Amino acid sequence: MTAPGFVPGADGSTPPAPADLALPVAGRKLRTRDDGGLLRIADLPADTAWVPLGTLDGRPAWATEVPSAEDRPGRWRSWAGIAAELPEPLATLAGRALAVVTWRRTHRWCGACRAELADVPGESARRCPDCDLYVPMQLSAAVLVAITRPGPAGRPDELLLVRHAYGPTGLWALVAGFVDAGETLEAAVRREVGEEVGLTVDGLRYFGSQPWAMSGPGTLLVGFTARSVDAAAGPVVDGKELSEARFFPLDALPAELPPAYSISRWLIDATAPV
């Protein structure tokens, strides 16, 4: 039985077939058909160099890098634009295409002896032919957490939302940050919450994860829920990464929330179901 959805893979032993999925990448943009759907191998020149990405509903998918989108025909879109319009498996596939192409471009040379790296067959990795340095494609893990506290007597619980000092500053989002070396996911949650809003949390529960191409190729978001230890304590923003932080009643959340395709929004919706 063929596995449904998108399954990452790096098997390039079999050449692409004309009906296989094709994802050309130029910088931070991907090319799709004019109607928004994915291209096929037959839509690109026969001499195109392809890199395997895995399979989508059993159909192989491939990526290729082109120098620039400016002089290339077709519809070129950011990953966010694709994720907002296409179903989740297609967005994940597009994110992997960005990650693989960007990683290959930025990891061509050995960081130890400066020889040119060679692909490892069947893996998303390269190896140095001179010093044998093994270079897998790296992932950067980041945590985000939906923090709640009891509301006033007779009122719903409250959810902490923050506004960042950079990026889409108009959105109310969740506390988030990258995991440091030697740090567990849970420790990263507690550290980020303490650094960004000055609160202490307990009752951490794993919610889910999502590959996230907005913060750079190779980012994996890991979501948690938690409770504020001191129900009377208010958030104190760090003044660097955050510009504002507030507890909102679960039945009166602001309209300016993260996009529907993001794990941040999934967490918020699961915490405050309609």
Helices and strands as residue ranges (DSSP letters): E 6-8, E 21-26, E 29-32, E 39-40, G 41-43, E 51-56, E 59-65, E 75-78, H 79-85, H 88-106, E 118-119, E 125-127, E 134-136, E 140-149, E 158-164, E 175-178, H 185-197, E 201-212, E 219-228, E 242-249, H 263-271
